[in-house]
Amino acid sequence: MQWCPPINMSTIDKGGPQIIIDPALALDLHGPLFTLRLSQECDTWVPSSVWRALDESLVNMVPVLVATEAQPLTAERPPYERVAMVWERVRILTAGRRLYWLAERRDDAHLPDWVTPESFTRFETLLEAFETGSGDKADTEMLDALVLAAALQERAVAILCPSGSEDGMPGLVEAAQTRGFATRQLSGEISTQLCAQWFWPLLTRAGLFEWVRADQMPLAFVRVIAPELLFLDTQDFNSELRLSPGLADWPSSATVLWGRL
């Protein structure tokens, strides 16, 4: 079975790959533009923790936003302020783009047509179990990209995140390992094949290839494999998932595969 299909226009039109933007990447100064460009080419997901972090930043920045004079996005501003203000402007540019997210209230979510209520229930259930096992909600929220990847895994999904140091693991993978996920770095041959067949064509069409390759934004990709938590299309889906042996072992039953772009 092919792990990631070659990406072309026909696979994009049929839903193709799902890309999740890790919070650390989304909240980087490059994050808003990177996400906007990517969402023109494929289904792109922003974890709900990103919106919560941005909303909290904007609340603290109310005096800046309501000032009588325009506030330029100068380099002198703290990075978090600049990112929050850019994302606030980005929110009005989502029309016509394949940019999606979940939310605490389902009515506030923005979802593609193929997402079923079962996918939403799986995300809520996995996140609740994740938070219960952690005891640290703030820490869990910044790892919700992993939960989202597990919830959407009936389709090909990859998380893009900062790659970290060359001799270490990406921060997302390191945090996942700390939280009980089994982690494995893919071999150079497999990573090269995946980049050639999937990521490089996508990033080229989005106008991001040279940006990433020139190390302006060194990235890694992450996959979450949790076959025990796959889609269950039954009337009792919610109760069946909560009683599933796979949920009891979550997240230690899941594997995080990763490689560098």
N, C-alpha and C positions, 0 to 999 in steps of 0.2 A: 504493500500500500504506500502510495506516495505521501510523504509527510506534509509538504506544502506544494500545491499545484503551481505550474508556471502561470504567471499573471499576464493576461492579455485583455483586450477590450471585451471579449465574449464572457470571460469569467467575471470581470467587473460588472457587466450588465446583469449577471445572474446573482450578484451579491458578493462573489469572490471573497477576498480576505477581509478580515476585520482587524483594524489596528487600534490598539489602546495606547493612549499617551500617558506615560507614568507621571504622577504628580510632580516629581522632581524636574522632569523635562517641561511639563506644562507651565510651571512657575518660574522657569528660567527666562531670561530676557528674550531668548530666541523662540520660546515656546509658542506664543500666540501666532506668529507668522508661520512657523513650521506646521502648526495644527491646521491653520486655514488652508495652506497650500495642499496639504495631504488630503484634506476632506473634499477637495475637488476631484480626487482620483479614486478614492475608496471609502468605504464606511469607516469612520474615525470616531473613536469613543473617548470622551473625557470623563474620568472617574468623578463621582459626586463629591469626593473630598476636596477636589480642586475648586469647585464652585463655593463650597463652604469656606475654604481658606480665603478666597477672593472676597466673598461677602463680608467676612470679618475685617479684612484689610480696608475695604471701602467704608465700612462703618467708622473705623478709626480715622479715615481720611475725609470725613464730611466737611470739615473746615476748608480743606484744599479744594474740594469739588464745587463748593458753593461760593468760592471767593469771587469778588467782583471782576477781577482781571483773569484772563486765560492763564492757565498754569502749563507752561511748556514742559515737554518730557525731556528735560535736560539731564546730562550725565551727573549733575550735582545732586539730583534727587536720590533718596535711598532706593536700592534695586526693587524692594518689594512694592514700593509706591509706583514705580514706573511700570512694573509688570501688571499690577492691579488696574492701573488706568488704561493700559493698552487692552487688557482683556475686557474691560468695560466697553470700550469702543468696538471690540471684536464681536461682542454679543449681538450687535445690530447687523452684522455682516454674514450671519449664518444662513440666510435665505438662499436656496439653490445649492447649498453645500450639504454633503453627507456627514454632518457633524451631529453626534448623538450622545445622550447621557441619561442616566437613571437619576431618580430623586427620591427623597423620603416620601413624598406624595406622588403617587403614580400619575396624577393629572399634570404634574410639573415636569415629568420626564419627556424627553424627545427621542422617539424610537423609530427605527425603520419598520416597514410593514411586516417583515418576516419574523420579528420578535413576538413570541407568544406569551400569554400570561404565565405559563410554566417557567419560562426563562426568568421572568421578574421574581417569581416565588423562589426559584432556586437561589438567586442572588441574595434576597432578603434572608433566607434560611441559612445560607453559608456565612453571610456576614454576621448574623446573630451568634452562630456557633463559634465563629472566629473571635468575636469580642468576648464571649463567655469564657473561652479558653485563655484569653490574654489578660483580662483584667485592666488593660490600659487602652481605653477607647481612642485616645489621641494617636497612639502608635498604630492601632489597627486601621484607623481611617486612612493613613498614608500608605497602607498596603492594600487598599481596596481594589487596586488594579489587578492584583492576583485573584481576588474573589470574583471580580467581573470576568476575567479570563476563564475561570472554571465554570461560571454560570453560562457562558456563551459557547462552550467548547463543542457543541454540535456542529459548529462551523469552524473553519480554519481561523485561528486568532493568534496574534502576536502582540506583545507589549514592547514598545520602544522606550528605552530609558538611557540616561547617561552611562557611559561605559566604565567610568572610574579609572583607576590607575592600570597600566598595562600588566603589572604583575599581580593584580588583585582581582576581586570579583566586583561587579557593579553593585552599587549600594542597595538596589532592590533585591538582588540575589542574596547578598549577605544578610539582609534583614529577613528574607524568607527562610534562610537556613536557621537563623536564630529562633524563628517562630515554629520550627518543626518540619518544614518542607524538606524533602530530599532534593538535593541540587546536583546537577551534572553539567559540565561544560561540554558542548559538542566539539568533535574533532575539527581541526582546521579544514579538512577536506569537505566535511558535511556543511560547515558554515560557509565555505566558499561557494558550494553548489547552491545553497539556499539564497545567498546574496545574488548570484548570477541569475537565478531563475525567478526570484520573487522580489527581493528588496531593491536591487539596483534599477530594474525597469520602472518600478513604482516611483522611486525617488527621482529618476530622470524625468519622467513625465510631470512630476510636481515641481521641477526646477530646484530640487534640493540635493541632487547627487554630488555636485562639486562642493557644495557647502559641507556635507558630511565627510567626503573623502579628503578635503583639505584640512581636516581636523578642526574646523571652526566649531563643529558640534560632534565630537566623537560619541558614537552611540553603540548600544548593545540591543539585541532582541531576546525576548524571554517567552517561552511557551509553558503553559501549565497543563499537565496531563493528569487527569483524575477520572479514569473510566468508570469507577463505581458511582459517580455522580452524574452520569449522562441523563439525557432527556427521558422522562417518563410521561407518556401521554395517557393518563388515566384520570377518572373523575376524582380519585382520592390521592392525587399527586402530592398535595401538601403534606398529608399525614404519612404517606409512604416515604417521602424524602426525609422527614424528621425521624422516622424509625429505621432508616436505612443503615446497615452496618458501615457503609462507606462514610456516612456523616459522623458516626462515632469516632472514626479514625482520622477525620479531617482535622488539620491539614497533613498529618504525617503520612496519610495514604497517597498524597499527591506528589508528583515529581515536577520540579522546575528545571527545564532544559534551557540553556542559554549559549549565546555566541556573540562575537563582536562583528559589527558592520565594517 
